[in-house]
Amino acid sequence: MKKLYFLLVPPLIVGCMSMKDGFKQLDLNAFKITIPDSWKYVKQQGEDSFIGKITIPSSKTYLHFDFSGNGYANSLIPTEQDYLEKKKWKKNGYFYKVGVTYTADFNVKNEKVAQMKELGTTDSTKVHVEADPSYETKTNVHLPTASQKIKYPKADYVADLTFRDSAINVPIEIPPEIKGHNFQVDSTDKYIVKTIWPKIPGKGMTGIYFKGHSSRLTFNMVGINLSKKDQDLALQAFKTIVIK
């Protein structure tokens, strides 16, 4: 798939928080974060991760976090690039033929033998088994052309799929959940850091996700449907996170 480039959302602009203006530092050993004085940490019991809540009493909402040394913390909403690269939009069967059983290339012979045995025949022409074309299909994702935009009015992208001498176009619609959020992806010497916040405050996810470059550590902290005030405070707090 060709590398796609996106216009990035302007970097988050947040004010600095100090220990003198109504904020406090919460040190939870695994990480520390600076939060408003009124926010409270609530311990929770996790099985494979260190989890907990930071409650926001004024609005009866909270931020939930998951700190995992084994990579179990959820990566939250994928960016457009992640969605396209992981090919969650792609389905099997684009080049399937009726009456043919498809399997992995290395298993074609065994599957034929199994089907012939089941039919009680030694005539190989009575079974139809082929390698799944999904493994050999070439994919090129791009913005729709003018004519494709007319044909696929809801398409955000179009995938050109090619298998041997056959080719088709598949329209791709980015899920509303992704379209409804802003994303900022940064990289430090140790972590990839993804920050998410809804385009319309109060309608979506405000969160941050850390993934280690050379370790299995993953960490997320997220609030759902936060007010504009709480969203801004959460985004400020995210900027103060220090993983130990």
C-alpha positions as CSV (number, residue, x, y, z in Angstrom):
1,M,0.0,0.0,0.0
2,K,1.3,3.4,-0.9
3,K,2.3,5.7,2.0
4,L,-0.5,8.2,2.6
5,Y,0.1,11.6,4.1
6,F,-2.4,13.6,6.1
7,L,-2.7,17.1,7.2
8,L,-1.9,17.1,10.9
9,V,-4.1,18.8,13.4
10,P,-2.2,21.8,15.0
11,P,-0.3,20.8,18.1
12,L,-2.2,21.1,21.3
13,I,-1.8,24.4,22.9
14,V,-2.1,24.2,26.7
15,G,-1.1,26.3,29.6
16,C,1.5,25.2,32.1
17,M,0.3,23.8,35.4
18,S,2.2,24.5,38.6
19,M,1.8,23.2,42.1
20,K,0.8,26.7,43.2
21,D,-2.4,27.3,41.2
22,G,-4.9,24.7,42.3
23,F,-3.1,21.6,41.0
24,K,-1.4,18.7,42.6
25,Q,1.0,16.0,41.6
26,L,-0.3,12.5,41.8
27,D,2.5,9.9,42.1
28,L,1.3,6.3,41.5
29,N,4.8,4.8,41.3
30,A,4.3,3.5,37.8
31,F,3.7,7.0,36.6
32,K,3.0,10.5,37.9
33,I,0.6,13.2,36.6
34,T,-0.4,16.7,37.7
35,I,-4.2,17.1,38.1
36,P,-6.6,19.7,39.6
37,D,-6.8,19.6,43.4
38,S,-10.5,18.5,43.3
39,W,-9.8,15.4,41.2
40,K,-9.4,12.2,43.2
41,Y,-7.6,8.9,42.6
42,V,-9.6,5.8,43.1
43,K,-7.7,2.5,43.3
44,Q,-9.1,-0.5,41.3
45,Q,-8.1,-4.1,41.1
46,G,-6.6,-5.3,37.9
47,E,-5.6,-8.8,36.9
48,D,-2.8,-8.3,34.4
49,S,-2.4,-4.5,34.5
50,F,-2.3,-1.6,37.0
51,I,-5.7,0.1,36.5
52,G,-7.5,2.9,38.3
53,K,-9.7,6.0,38.0
54,I,-9.3,9.7,38.5
55,T,-12.7,11.0,39.3
56,I,-13.9,14.5,38.5
57,P,-16.5,15.3,41.2
58,S,-17.8,18.5,39.7
59,S,-19.2,16.7,36.7
60,K,-19.5,13.2,38.1
61,T,-17.2,11.9,35.3
62,Y,-13.8,10.3,35.4
63,L,-10.6,9.3,33.6
64,H,-9.8,5.6,33.6
65,F,-6.2,4.4,33.1
66,D,-4.6,1.1,32.3
67,F,-0.8,0.6,32.7
68,S,0.5,-2.7,31.3
69,G,4.0,-4.0,31.1
70,N,2.8,-6.8,28.8
71,G,1.2,-4.7,26.1
72,Y,-2.4,-5.2,27.2
73,A,-3.5,-1.5,27.4
74,N,-5.9,-0.7,24.6
75,S,-4.6,1.7,21.8
76,L,-7.9,3.5,21.8
77,I,-9.5,4.8,18.6
78,P,-7.2,4.2,15.5
79,T,-6.1,7.1,13.4
80,E,-7.0,7.1,9.7
81,Q,-3.6,5.9,8.8
82,D,-3.9,2.9,11.3
83,Y,-7.3,2.0,10.0
84,L,-6.1,2.0,6.4
85,E,-2.8,0.1,7.1
86,K,-4.5,-2.6,9.2
87,K,-7.0,-3.1,6.4
88,K,-10.0,-3.5,8.7
89,W,-12.0,-2.3,5.7
90,K,-10.9,-5.2,3.6
91,K,-13.0,-8.4,3.3
92,N,-12.1,-11.8,2.0
93,G,-13.8,-13.1,-1.1
94,Y,-13.3,-10.3,-3.6
95,F,-11.9,-12.8,-6.2
96,Y,-13.6,-16.0,-5.0
97,K,-15.3,-18.2,-7.6
98,V,-18.5,-20.2,-6.9
99,G,-17.9,-23.9,-6.2
100,V,-14.3,-23.5,-5.2
101,T,-12.9,-24.2,-1.7
102,Y,-10.1,-21.8,-0.7
103,T,-7.3,-22.5,1.7
104,A,-3.7,-21.5,2.4
105,D,-1.3,-22.2,-0.5
106,F,0.6,-24.8,1.5
107,N,-2.6,-26.6,2.3
108,V,-4.2,-27.0,-1.2
109,K,-2.9,-30.5,-1.7
110,N,-4.0,-31.8,1.7
111,E,-7.4,-30.2,1.3
112,K,-7.9,-31.9,-2.1
113,V,-6.9,-35.3,-0.6
114,A,-9.3,-34.8,2.3
115,Q,-12.2,-33.9,0.0
116,M,-11.5,-36.8,-2.4
117,K,-11.5,-39.2,0.6
118,E,-14.8,-37.7,1.8
119,L,-16.3,-38.2,-1.6
120,G,-14.8,-41.7,-1.9
121,T,-13.2,-41.0,-5.2
122,T,-9.7,-40.9,-6.7
123,D,-10.8,-38.5,-9.5
124,S,-9.1,-35.2,-8.6
125,T,-11.3,-33.3,-11.2
126,K,-14.3,-33.8,-8.9
127,V,-12.9,-31.5,-6.2
128,H,-12.1,-27.8,-6.7
129,V,-9.5,-26.4,-4.3
130,E,-7.4,-23.3,-4.8
131,A,-5.1,-21.1,-2.8
132,D,-6.9,-18.2,-1.3
133,P,-6.3,-15.2,-3.6
134,S,-6.3,-12.9,-0.5
135,Y,-2.6,-13.7,0.0
136,E,-1.5,-12.6,-3.5
137,T,-3.9,-9.6,-3.9
138,K,-2.0,-6.4,-4.5
139,T,-3.5,-3.3,-2.8
140,N,-3.2,0.4,-3.6
141,V,-5.1,2.9,-1.5
142,H,-5.6,6.4,-2.7
143,L,-8.0,9.3,-2.6
144,P,-10.9,8.9,-5.1
145,T,-10.6,10.3,-8.5
146,A,-13.3,12.7,-9.8
147,S,-15.1,9.9,-11.6
148,Q,-14.8,7.6,-8.6
149,K,-16.2,10.3,-6.3
150,I,-19.3,10.3,-8.5
151,K,-19.6,6.5,-8.5
152,Y,-18.8,6.2,-4.8
153,P,-20.1,9.5,-3.2
154,K,-19.5,8.3,0.4
155,A,-16.0,7.0,-0.2
156,D,-13.1,8.7,1.6
157,Y,-10.6,6.5,-0.2
158,V,-10.6,3.9,-2.9
159,A,-8.6,0.7,-2.9
160,D,-7.4,-0.8,-6.2
161,L,-7.2,-4.5,-5.7
162,T,-5.4,-6.6,-8.3
163,F,-5.2,-10.4,-8.4
164,R,-3.4,-11.8,-11.4
165,D,-5.3,-10.5,-14.4
166,S,-8.4,-9.3,-12.4
167,A,-8.8,-5.9,-10.9
168,I,-11.6,-4.2,-8.9
169,N,-12.1,-0.9,-7.0
170,V,-13.3,-1.0,-3.4
171,P,-14.7,2.2,-1.8
172,I,-13.5,2.8,1.7
173,E,-15.5,4.9,4.3
174,I,-13.6,6.0,7.4
175,P,-15.8,5.2,10.4
176,P,-17.7,8.1,12.0
177,E,-15.9,7.5,15.3
178,I,-12.5,8.2,13.7
179,K,-13.9,11.2,11.7
180,G,-15.3,12.7,14.9
181,H,-11.9,13.0,16.7
182,N,-8.7,14.9,16.4
183,F,-5.4,13.0,16.7
184,Q,-1.9,14.0,17.5
185,V,0.8,11.4,17.3
186,D,4.3,12.2,18.8
187,S,7.4,10.1,19.3
188,T,9.9,10.4,22.1
189,D,13.1,8.4,22.6
190,K,11.1,5.7,24.5
191,Y,7.5,6.0,23.4
192,I,5.0,6.6,20.6
193,V,2.4,8.9,22.1
194,K,-1.1,9.3,20.7
195,T,-3.5,11.9,22.0
196,I,-7.2,11.9,21.1
197,W,-9.9,14.4,21.7
198,P,-13.4,14.9,20.1
199,K,-14.1,17.6,17.6
200,I,-17.3,18.3,19.4
201,P,-16.6,18.5,23.2
202,G,-18.8,16.2,25.2
203,K,-19.2,13.7,22.3
204,G,-16.4,11.3,22.3
205,M,-13.1,10.1,23.7
206,T,-10.5,12.3,25.3
207,G,-7.5,10.1,25.9
208,I,-3.8,9.4,25.6
209,Y,-1.9,6.2,24.7
210,F,1.7,5.3,25.2
211,K,3.5,2.4,23.4
212,G,7.1,1.6,24.1
213,H,9.6,1.6,21.2
214,S,11.7,-1.3,22.5
215,S,9.5,-2.6,25.4
216,R,6.1,-4.2,25.7
217,L,4.9,-1.3,27.9
218,T,1.6,0.3,27.0
219,F,-0.4,2.8,28.9
220,N,-3.7,4.7,28.3
221,M,-5.8,7.2,30.2
222,V,-9.2,8.1,28.8
223,G,-12.4,10.0,29.6
224,I,-15.7,9.7,27.7
225,N,-18.0,12.6,26.9
226,L,-16.2,15.1,29.0
227,S,-17.3,18.7,29.1
228,K,-15.2,21.3,27.3
229,K,-13.8,22.4,30.6
230,D,-12.9,18.9,31.8
231,Q,-11.6,18.0,28.3
232,D,-9.2,21.0,28.4
233,L,-8.0,20.1,31.9
234,A,-7.5,16.4,30.9
235,L,-5.5,17.4,27.9
236,Q,-3.4,19.7,30.1
237,A,-2.9,16.8,32.6
238,F,-1.9,14.4,29.9
239,K,1.0,16.7,29.0
240,T,2.4,16.3,32.6
241,I,2.5,12.5,32.6
242,V,5.9,11.0,33.4
243,I,6.3,7.2,33.1
244,K,8.9,5.9,35.5
